Amino acid sequence: MNIALVNEFFPPLVTGGAELFLEALAGYLSSRGHKVVVITSKQGGKGNPGRKYSKTRHNIGFMVVDECASRYRTALIERKEYKIGKATLDGHPLVLLEPLRFMNISGPVIKKVLIRHSLLPEHLIVIHDDLDMTPGALRIRRRGSAGGHRGVQSIIQNLGTMDFIRLKIGIGRNEEMPSEDYVLRNFSAQEMKIMKEAIMHAGDAISSIIIEGVNAAMNRFNSASKGPPR
């Protein structure tokens, strides 16, 4: 057990005495390996809030979480800083989360939700778009740096660790358009056909991570580097 990390996520360990310590420890142990938080993350973080962003390339992660909510037959309830829903997949309790802050300041929201549900960063799956991957391609990573993505950097800074799973979805680039403009444009009709399939496969990847484990999911989905697995 990483005591420094547990102390960060459970302040009662150092301030509240034995009773609160045991309560926090029980929550920690009951959650290990059993709960997963699925966070939408664009361009390395979260999506951007607001209707005008809902169908943009930057918000592909939100589309995947919506797909998961539909599959697991749960509604996402809007709170002040996020939308959240709870579900169960093959006996594994899930928390589906869509932060409503802009991606580069979404880390505090994620940390707050993890603490509230007695979860550690290792229970986190962050979904985000990737400009350097072929449109529709999927790639799962167990951990890693932010790679220049401000959203992921916000998560790392607030959680104090890079040890959380990421599911990246390729959106490609347009060399004639600045990246900051490209990611905030809607998908074209032709692109949307590809991305709809990618969203379905991303939902499959999430299920695979939860049920089969991250290694099995990586072997299955990362091998299809040119697009969604068949």
C-alpha positions as CSV (number, residue, x, y, z in Angstrom):
1,M,0.0,0.0,0.0
2,N,1.3,3.4,-0.9
3,I,0.9,5.2,2.5
4,A,1.8,8.6,1.1
5,L,-1.0,8.3,-1.5
6,V,-3.5,7.0,1.0
7,N,-2.7,9.8,3.4
8,E,-3.4,12.3,0.5
9,F,-6.7,10.7,-0.3
10,F,-7.8,10.0,3.2
11,P,-6.8,12.9,5.5
12,P,-8.5,11.2,8.5
13,L,-5.6,8.8,8.6
14,V,-3.5,11.6,10.1
15,T,-6.1,13.9,11.7
16,G,-9.1,11.9,12.8
17,G,-8.0,9.1,15.2
18,A,-8.5,5.4,15.1
19,E,-12.2,5.3,14.3
20,L,-12.0,7.5,11.2
21,F,-8.8,5.6,10.2
22,L,-10.7,2.3,10.3
23,E,-13.6,3.8,8.4
24,A,-11.4,5.2,5.7
25,L,-9.4,2.0,5.5
26,A,-12.5,-0.1,5.1
27,G,-13.7,2.1,2.2
28,Y,-10.3,1.8,0.6
29,L,-10.1,-2.0,0.9
30,S,-13.7,-2.5,-0.3
31,S,-13.0,-0.5,-3.4
32,R,-9.8,-2.1,-4.6
33,G,-10.3,-4.0,-7.8
34,H,-14.1,-3.5,-7.7
35,K,-14.9,0.0,-8.7
36,V,-13.9,1.9,-11.8
37,V,-14.4,5.5,-12.5
38,V,-14.8,6.3,-16.2
39,I,-13.9,9.9,-16.9
40,T,-14.3,11.5,-20.3
41,S,-11.2,13.3,-21.4
42,K,-10.5,15.1,-24.5
43,Q,-7.0,16.0,-25.8
44,G,-5.6,14.5,-22.7
45,G,-8.1,15.7,-20.2
46,K,-11.8,16.2,-20.2
47,G,-14.2,17.6,-22.7
48,N,-15.4,21.1,-22.8
49,P,-18.8,22.0,-21.4
50,G,-21.7,23.5,-23.3
51,R,-24.0,22.5,-26.1
52,K,-21.8,24.1,-28.8
53,Y,-19.0,21.7,-28.0
54,S,-21.1,18.6,-27.7
55,K,-20.4,17.2,-31.2
56,T,-16.8,18.4,-31.6
57,R,-13.7,16.3,-31.9
58,H,-12.6,17.4,-28.5
59,N,-15.7,15.8,-26.9
60,I,-15.3,12.2,-28.3
61,G,-14.8,11.0,-24.7
62,F,-18.2,12.4,-23.6
63,M,-19.7,10.4,-26.5
64,V,-18.1,7.2,-25.2
65,V,-19.4,7.8,-21.7
66,D,-22.9,8.4,-23.1
67,E,-22.5,5.1,-24.9
68,C,-21.5,3.4,-21.7
69,A,-24.5,4.9,-19.8
70,S,-26.8,3.7,-22.5
71,R,-25.3,0.2,-22.4
72,Y,-25.5,0.0,-18.6
73,R,-28.9,1.5,-18.6
74,T,-28.1,4.4,-16.2
75,A,-28.8,8.1,-16.3
76,L,-26.2,10.8,-15.9
77,I,-27.4,13.2,-13.3
78,E,-26.1,16.8,-13.6
79,R,-24.4,18.3,-10.5
80,K,-22.7,21.7,-10.2
81,E,-19.3,20.6,-11.6
82,Y,-20.1,17.3,-13.3
83,K,-22.6,14.7,-14.6
84,I,-22.5,11.4,-12.8
85,G,-24.1,8.0,-13.0
86,K,-23.7,4.7,-11.2
87,A,-24.0,1.2,-12.8
88,T,-22.8,-2.4,-12.4
89,L,-21.0,-4.5,-15.1
90,D,-20.6,-8.2,-14.4
91,G,-20.6,-7.5,-10.7
92,H,-18.2,-4.5,-10.9
93,P,-19.7,-1.2,-9.6
94,L,-19.0,1.7,-11.9
95,V,-19.1,5.5,-11.6
96,L,-19.5,7.2,-15.0
97,L,-18.4,10.8,-14.9
98,E,-18.4,13.8,-17.2
99,P,-16.7,16.9,-15.7
100,L,-18.4,20.2,-16.6
101,R,-15.3,22.3,-16.2
102,F,-13.0,23.1,-19.1
103,M,-10.5,20.3,-19.7
104,N,-7.5,22.2,-18.4
105,I,-9.0,22.7,-15.0
106,S,-10.9,19.4,-14.6
107,G,-8.4,17.7,-12.3
108,P,-9.8,19.0,-9.1
109,V,-13.3,17.7,-10.0
110,I,-11.9,14.2,-10.6
111,K,-10.0,14.2,-7.4
112,K,-13.1,15.3,-5.5
113,V,-15.2,12.4,-7.0
114,L,-12.5,9.8,-6.3
115,I,-12.3,10.9,-2.7
116,R,-16.1,10.9,-2.3
117,H,-16.4,7.3,-3.6
118,S,-13.3,6.0,-1.7
119,L,-11.4,5.3,-4.9
120,L,-7.8,5.6,-5.8
121,P,-6.2,6.8,-9.1
122,E,-5.7,3.1,-10.1
123,H,-9.4,2.8,-10.4
124,L,-9.6,5.6,-13.0
125,I,-10.1,5.2,-16.8
126,V,-9.6,8.5,-18.6
127,I,-10.9,8.7,-22.2
128,H,-9.5,11.3,-24.5
129,D,-8.9,12.1,-28.2
130,D,-5.5,11.9,-29.8
131,L,-4.4,14.1,-32.7
132,D,-1.5,11.8,-33.7
133,M,-3.6,8.7,-34.1
134,T,-5.5,7.6,-37.2
135,P,-9.2,8.6,-36.9
136,G,-11.1,5.8,-35.2
137,A,-8.0,4.0,-33.8
138,L,-8.0,3.0,-30.2
139,R,-5.1,2.7,-27.8
140,I,-5.0,1.8,-24.1
141,R,-2.2,2.8,-21.8
142,R,-1.8,1.7,-18.2
143,R,0.1,4.9,-17.2
144,G,2.2,7.7,-18.7
145,S,3.0,11.4,-18.8
146,A,0.6,14.0,-20.0
147,G,2.3,14.2,-23.4
148,G,1.5,17.9,-23.7
149,H,-2.2,17.4,-23.1
150,R,-3.4,20.0,-20.6
151,G,-6.4,18.0,-19.4
152,V,-4.3,15.0,-18.5
153,Q,-1.7,17.3,-16.9
154,S,-4.5,18.7,-14.7
155,I,-5.3,15.2,-13.6
156,I,-1.7,14.3,-12.9
157,Q,-1.1,17.5,-10.9
158,N,-4.2,17.0,-8.7
159,L,-3.8,13.3,-8.1
160,G,-0.1,13.4,-7.7
161,T,0.5,10.4,-9.9
162,M,0.6,9.2,-13.5
163,D,-0.7,5.8,-12.6
164,F,-4.2,5.7,-14.1
165,I,-5.5,4.0,-17.2
166,R,-6.1,6.0,-20.4
167,L,-8.2,5.1,-23.5
168,K,-7.1,7.2,-26.4
169,I,-9.2,7.6,-29.6
170,G,-7.6,8.9,-32.7
171,I,-9.1,11.9,-34.4
172,G,-6.2,12.7,-36.8
173,R,-5.0,16.1,-37.9
174,N,-5.7,18.7,-40.5
175,E,-2.3,20.2,-41.5
176,E,-4.1,23.2,-42.9
177,M,-5.8,24.2,-39.7
178,P,-4.3,25.0,-36.2
179,S,-4.9,22.2,-33.8
180,E,-6.8,24.4,-31.3
181,D,-9.3,25.2,-34.0
182,Y,-9.5,21.7,-35.4
183,V,-10.4,20.0,-32.1
184,L,-13.3,22.4,-31.6
185,R,-14.9,21.7,-35.0
186,N,-17.6,19.2,-35.5
187,F,-16.9,15.9,-37.2
188,S,-17.8,15.8,-40.9
189,A,-20.5,13.4,-42.0
190,Q,-17.9,11.0,-43.4
191,E,-15.8,11.3,-40.2
192,M,-18.9,10.7,-38.0
193,K,-19.4,7.3,-39.7
194,I,-15.9,6.3,-38.6
195,M,-16.3,7.8,-35.1
196,K,-19.6,6.1,-34.5
197,E,-17.9,2.8,-35.0
198,A,-15.0,3.9,-32.8
199,I,-17.4,4.9,-30.0
200,M,-18.9,1.4,-30.1
201,H,-15.5,-0.2,-30.0
202,A,-14.4,2.1,-27.2
203,G,-17.4,1.0,-25.2
204,D,-16.2,-2.6,-25.8
205,A,-12.7,-1.6,-24.7
206,I,-14.1,-0.2,-21.4
207,S,-16.0,-3.4,-20.8
208,S,-12.9,-5.4,-21.5
209,I,-10.7,-3.4,-19.1
210,I,-13.3,-3.8,-16.4
211,I,-14.1,-7.5,-16.9
212,E,-10.9,-9.0,-18.3
213,G,-8.3,-6.6,-17.0
214,V,-6.1,-4.0,-18.7
215,N,-3.5,-6.3,-20.1
216,A,-6.1,-8.4,-21.9
217,A,-7.8,-5.3,-23.2
218,M,-4.5,-3.9,-24.4
219,N,-3.7,-7.1,-26.3
220,R,-7.0,-7.0,-28.0
221,F,-7.5,-3.3,-28.8
222,N,-3.9,-2.0,-29.2
223,S,-3.2,-4.5,-32.0
224,A,-5.6,-2.8,-34.3
225,S,-3.4,0.3,-34.7
226,K,-5.0,1.5,-38.0
227,G,-8.6,1.6,-36.7
228,P,-11.2,-0.1,-34.5
229,P,-10.7,-3.8,-34.0
230,R,-12.8,-6.1,-36.1
